[in-house]
Amino acid sequence: MTETAVQIIARGHRAEAEAAAQAIDADLELEGATYSILEEDEDAGQWRIDAYPRGEEEADAFRRVLGGFPDLVTATEALADADWLAMALSGLPPVKAGRFFVYGMHDLGRTPLNTVNLRIEAGAAFGTGHHGTTVGCLLAYDRLLKAHRYARVLDVGCGTGILAIAASRCGCRTAVGTDIDPVSVRISRENARLNQAPARFVHADGLDHRAVRAHAPYDLVFANILARPLVSLAQPIKRALRPGGTAILSGLLRSQERMVRAAYLSRGFRVVSRIHRDAWATLVLRRSGSD
């Protein structure tokens, strides 16, 4: 680990940024490295890559790959906020992802003052905040919140309830989570009580449950599940979203990203950003506002 954690930022037009992202994915020295690519300025057509190297060698590899794209403007900045990268590698300590600080009972009394603190007890459910897909969803949501607020949020495959609870804690008036596993629903409800979050969780297979339909259309849908269910739910998620609404999708491997992306692009979504952490991908998509 570097003595001072750094973030490497590269800015440029979409084609150049996407080509650089593909080069990062193909580079053996950067296998499992953490980075994201997102649209920073739609009017100017500017995209941005944020890379979070875990050591000097990985930082040099990022600079080498990005240096092969001279039209990208690349800079390195100190990142005092990146301790969560180290913590996520050392068991189950707290995890920091953007404004969110995820912790368990053993860390009571050690939470920061300037973060949204989420106490999540996993039990038998998925979603402690340590997995690359959950971190990706929280980071994506954190970025979206810098420009938007979401009154109605749906979390499909809620696991521990962490994403719906995060939404509820950030001002969402209606947060609904669903899971096909009744144990996960029970754990989600317990976590909501621990966090004093008025999120509602229901046992459901798909998006046809009356509690889901009652609050549609949603401004934002989380779906941190698996690639094939994401593909099969593309049309139901579109129906659940208002025109112009946003979907944050994860649970898919980088190698499955193209398949999932194609299912949503064919239904009028466009890619806003994507985050890669280890072998996992998180996609942020926006539904067309015209249909």
C-alpha positions as CSV (number, residue, x, y, z in Angstrom):
1,M,0.0,0.0,0.0
2,T,1.3,3.5,-0.8
3,E,2.1,5.7,2.2
4,T,-0.4,8.2,0.8
5,A,-3.4,6.8,-1.0
6,V,-4.0,8.4,-4.4
7,Q,-6.7,8.7,-7.0
8,I,-5.8,8.9,-10.7
9,I,-8.2,10.9,-12.8
10,A,-8.3,11.0,-16.6
11,R,-10.7,13.3,-18.6
12,G,-11.5,13.3,-22.3
13,H,-14.1,12.6,-24.9
14,R,-16.2,9.4,-24.6
15,A,-14.5,7.4,-27.3
16,E,-11.1,8.0,-25.9
17,A,-12.2,7.3,-22.3
18,E,-14.0,4.0,-23.3
19,A,-10.9,2.9,-25.3
20,A,-8.8,3.6,-22.2
21,A,-11.2,1.6,-20.0
22,Q,-11.0,-1.3,-22.4
23,A,-7.2,-1.1,-22.3
24,I,-7.3,-1.2,-18.4
25,D,-9.5,-4.3,-18.6
26,A,-7.1,-6.0,-20.9
27,D,-4.0,-5.3,-19.0
28,L,-2.8,-8.2,-16.9
29,E,-1.1,-5.9,-14.4
30,L,-4.4,-4.3,-13.6
31,E,-6.4,-7.5,-13.2
32,G,-8.8,-6.9,-10.3
33,A,-7.9,-3.2,-10.1
34,T,-10.6,-0.7,-9.0
35,Y,-11.7,2.1,-11.4
36,S,-14.8,3.7,-12.7
37,I,-15.8,5.5,-15.9
38,L,-18.6,8.0,-16.0
39,E,-20.1,10.9,-18.0
40,E,-18.9,14.1,-16.2
41,D,-20.3,16.8,-18.5
42,E,-23.1,15.8,-21.0
43,D,-23.1,19.2,-22.7
44,A,-19.4,19.2,-23.3
45,G,-19.2,15.5,-24.1
46,Q,-16.6,14.9,-21.4
47,W,-16.1,11.6,-19.7
48,R,-13.9,10.7,-16.7
49,I,-12.0,7.8,-15.4
50,D,-11.3,7.5,-11.7
51,A,-8.7,4.9,-10.7
52,Y,-7.9,3.8,-7.2
53,P,-4.5,2.0,-7.1
54,R,-3.7,-0.2,-4.2
55,G,0.0,0.4,-4.4
56,E,2.8,2.1,-6.3
57,E,3.1,-0.7,-8.9
58,E,-0.6,-0.6,-9.6
59,A,-0.5,3.3,-9.8
60,D,2.4,3.1,-12.3
61,A,0.4,0.5,-14.4
62,F,-2.6,2.8,-14.5
63,R,-0.4,5.8,-15.6
64,R,1.3,3.6,-18.2
65,V,-2.1,2.5,-19.7
66,L,-3.6,6.0,-19.6
67,G,-0.5,7.5,-21.0
68,G,-1.2,5.6,-24.2
69,F,-4.2,7.9,-24.8
70,P,-2.7,11.4,-25.3
71,D,-6.1,13.0,-25.7
72,L,-6.9,12.2,-22.1
73,V,-5.8,14.8,-19.5
74,T,-4.5,12.7,-16.6
75,A,-3.7,13.8,-13.0
76,T,-2.9,12.2,-9.7
77,E,-4.4,13.4,-6.4
78,A,-3.9,12.5,-2.8
79,L,-6.9,10.6,-1.5
80,A,-7.2,10.7,2.2
81,D,-10.7,9.2,1.9
82,A,-9.5,5.9,0.4
83,D,-8.9,4.0,3.6
84,W,-11.9,1.8,2.8
85,L,-9.9,0.1,0.1
86,A,-7.4,-1.2,2.6
87,M,-10.1,-2.0,5.2
88,A,-12.1,-4.1,2.7
89,L,-9.1,-6.4,2.3
90,S,-8.7,-7.2,6.0
91,G,-11.7,-9.2,7.1
92,L,-14.9,-7.5,8.1
93,P,-14.0,-4.1,9.4
94,P,-16.0,-1.0,8.6
95,V,-16.3,0.0,4.9
96,K,-16.3,3.6,3.6
97,A,-17.8,4.2,0.2
98,G,-18.3,7.9,-0.6
99,R,-20.5,9.4,2.1
100,F,-21.5,6.0,3.4
101,F,-19.8,4.2,6.4
102,V,-21.0,0.6,6.8
103,Y,-20.3,-1.1,10.2
104,G,-21.4,-3.9,12.4
105,M,-22.2,-4.1,16.1
106,H,-18.5,-4.6,17.0
107,D,-17.8,-1.1,15.8
108,L,-20.4,0.7,17.8
109,G,-19.1,4.0,19.1
110,R,-16.4,4.3,16.4
111,T,-18.4,5.8,13.6
112,P,-17.3,9.1,12.0
113,L,-19.3,12.3,12.5
114,N,-19.4,13.4,8.8
115,T,-20.7,10.3,7.1
116,V,-24.0,8.5,6.6
117,N,-23.5,5.6,9.1
118,L,-25.2,2.4,8.3
119,R,-25.2,-0.4,10.9
120,I,-25.7,-3.6,8.9
121,E,-25.8,-7.1,10.5
122,A,-25.6,-9.7,7.8
123,G,-26.8,-12.8,9.4
124,A,-27.6,-15.2,6.6
125,A,-28.2,-12.4,4.0
126,F,-25.9,-11.0,1.4
127,G,-24.8,-7.4,1.5
128,T,-22.5,-6.3,4.4
129,G,-21.0,-3.6,2.2
130,H,-17.7,-5.5,1.8
131,H,-18.5,-7.1,-1.6
132,G,-17.4,-5.3,-4.7
133,T,-20.9,-5.2,-6.0
134,T,-22.3,-3.5,-2.9
135,V,-19.5,-1.0,-2.7
136,G,-20.0,-0.3,-6.4
137,C,-23.7,0.5,-5.8
138,L,-23.0,2.7,-2.8
139,L,-20.3,4.6,-4.8
140,A,-22.6,5.0,-7.7
141,Y,-25.5,6.3,-5.5
142,D,-23.1,8.7,-3.7
143,R,-22.2,10.3,-7.0
144,L,-25.8,10.6,-8.2
145,L,-26.8,12.3,-4.9
146,K,-24.4,15.1,-5.7
147,A,-26.7,16.3,-8.4
148,H,-30.1,14.7,-7.8
149,R,-32.5,13.6,-5.1
150,Y,-34.7,10.5,-5.4
151,A,-38.1,10.5,-3.7
152,R,-39.1,6.9,-4.5
153,V,-36.5,4.1,-4.6
154,L,-36.9,0.4,-5.3
155,D,-34.2,-2.2,-4.2
156,V,-34.6,-5.5,-6.1
157,G,-32.9,-8.4,-4.4
158,C,-32.3,-6.4,-1.2
159,G,-30.2,-8.9,0.8
160,T,-29.5,-7.2,4.1
161,G,-31.5,-4.1,3.0
162,I,-28.4,-1.9,2.8
163,L,-29.3,-0.1,-0.4
164,A,-32.9,0.7,0.5
165,I,-31.8,1.8,4.0
166,A,-29.1,4.0,2.5
167,A,-31.7,5.6,0.3
168,S,-34.1,6.1,3.2
169,R,-31.3,7.7,5.3
170,C,-30.5,10.1,2.4
171,G,-34.0,11.7,2.2
172,C,-35.9,9.2,0.1
173,R,-39.6,9.4,1.1
174,T,-40.5,5.9,-0.1
175,A,-37.9,3.1,-0.1
176,V,-39.1,-0.5,-0.9
177,G,-37.0,-3.6,-1.0
178,T,-37.8,-7.0,-2.3
179,D,-36.1,-10.4,-2.0
180,I,-37.1,-14.0,-3.0
181,D,-35.5,-15.2,0.3
182,P,-37.8,-14.7,3.4
183,V,-34.7,-14.8,5.7
184,S,-33.2,-11.8,3.8
185,V,-36.5,-9.9,4.2
186,R,-36.5,-10.6,7.9
187,I,-32.9,-9.4,8.3
188,S,-33.6,-6.3,6.1
189,R,-36.5,-5.3,8.4
190,E,-34.2,-5.8,11.5
191,N,-31.5,-3.6,9.9
192,A,-34.1,-1.0,9.1
193,R,-35.1,-0.8,12.7
194,L,-31.4,-0.6,13.8
195,N,-30.9,2.4,11.5
196,Q,-34.3,4.0,12.3
197,A,-35.0,3.9,8.5
198,P,-38.6,3.8,7.3
199,A,-37.8,1.5,4.4
200,R,-40.3,-1.3,3.7
201,F,-39.3,-4.8,2.7
202,V,-41.4,-7.5,1.2
203,H,-41.0,-11.2,0.1
204,A,-41.5,-11.2,-3.6
205,D,-40.3,-12.9,-6.8
206,G,-40.2,-10.3,-9.5
207,L,-41.8,-6.8,-9.5
208,D,-45.5,-7.6,-9.5
209,H,-46.0,-7.5,-5.7
210,R,-48.7,-5.1,-4.8
211,A,-46.4,-3.2,-2.4
212,V,-44.0,-2.6,-5.4
213,R,-46.8,-1.6,-7.8
214,A,-48.3,0.8,-5.2
215,H,-45.4,3.1,-5.2
216,A,-44.4,3.0,-8.9
217,P,-43.1,4.6,-10.9
218,Y,-39.8,4.9,-9.1
219,D,-37.1,7.6,-9.5
220,L,-34.3,5.0,-8.9
221,V,-34.1,1.2,-9.0
222,F,-31.3,-0.7,-7.4
223,A,-30.8,-4.3,-8.7
224,N,-27.8,-6.0,-7.1
225,I,-28.5,-9.6,-8.1
226,L,-27.0,-11.8,-10.9
227,A,-26.5,-11.2,-14.6
228,R,-29.2,-13.4,-16.0
229,P,-31.9,-12.2,-13.7
230,L,-30.8,-8.7,-14.6
231,V,-31.4,-9.5,-18.2
232,S,-34.8,-11.1,-17.6
233,L,-35.9,-8.2,-15.5
234,A,-34.9,-5.5,-18.0
235,Q,-38.5,-4.8,-19.1
236,P,-40.0,-5.0,-15.6
237,I,-37.4,-2.6,-14.3
238,K,-38.2,-0.3,-17.2
239,R,-41.9,-0.4,-16.4
240,A,-41.1,0.3,-12.7
241,L,-39.1,3.4,-13.5
242,R,-40.5,6.8,-14.4
243,P,-39.3,8.2,-17.8
244,G,-35.9,9.6,-17.2
245,G,-35.4,7.5,-14.1
246,T,-32.1,5.8,-13.1
247,A,-31.2,2.1,-12.6
248,I,-28.1,1.0,-10.7
249,L,-27.3,-2.6,-11.7
250,S,-24.7,-4.9,-10.2
251,G,-24.0,-8.5,-9.2
252,L,-22.5,-9.1,-12.7
253,L,-19.0,-9.9,-13.6
254,R,-17.0,-7.7,-16.0
255,S,-17.3,-10.4,-18.6
256,Q,-21.1,-10.3,-18.4
257,E,-21.3,-6.5,-18.7
258,R,-21.9,-6.4,-22.4
259,M,-24.7,-8.9,-22.2
260,V,-26.5,-7.0,-19.5
261,R,-25.9,-3.6,-21.1
262,A,-27.3,-4.8,-24.4
263,A,-30.6,-5.9,-22.8
264,Y,-31.1,-2.4,-21.4
265,L,-29.9,-0.4,-24.3
266,S,-32.4,-2.2,-26.5
267,R,-35.1,-1.0,-24.2
268,G,-34.2,2.7,-24.5
269,F,-31.7,3.0,-21.6
270,R,-28.4,4.8,-21.9
271,V,-25.2,4.3,-20.0
272,V,-24.4,7.1,-17.5
273,S,-21.4,5.5,-15.8
274,R,-19.9,2.2,-14.8
275,I,-17.7,1.1,-11.9
276,H,-15.3,-1.8,-11.9
277,R,-14.2,-3.3,-8.6
278,D,-12.2,-6.5,-8.7
279,A,-14.0,-8.8,-11.1
280,W,-17.3,-7.1,-10.7
281,A,-19.1,-4.4,-12.6
282,T,-21.7,-1.8,-11.6
283,L,-23.8,-0.1,-14.3
284,V,-25.6,3.2,-13.9
285,L,-28.3,3.5,-16.6
286,R,-30.9,6.2,-17.4
287,R,-34.3,5.3,-18.9
288,S,-35.4,7.2,-22.0
289,G,-37.7,10.1,-21.1
290,S,-39.8,9.7,-24.3
291,D,-41.5,6.3,-23.9
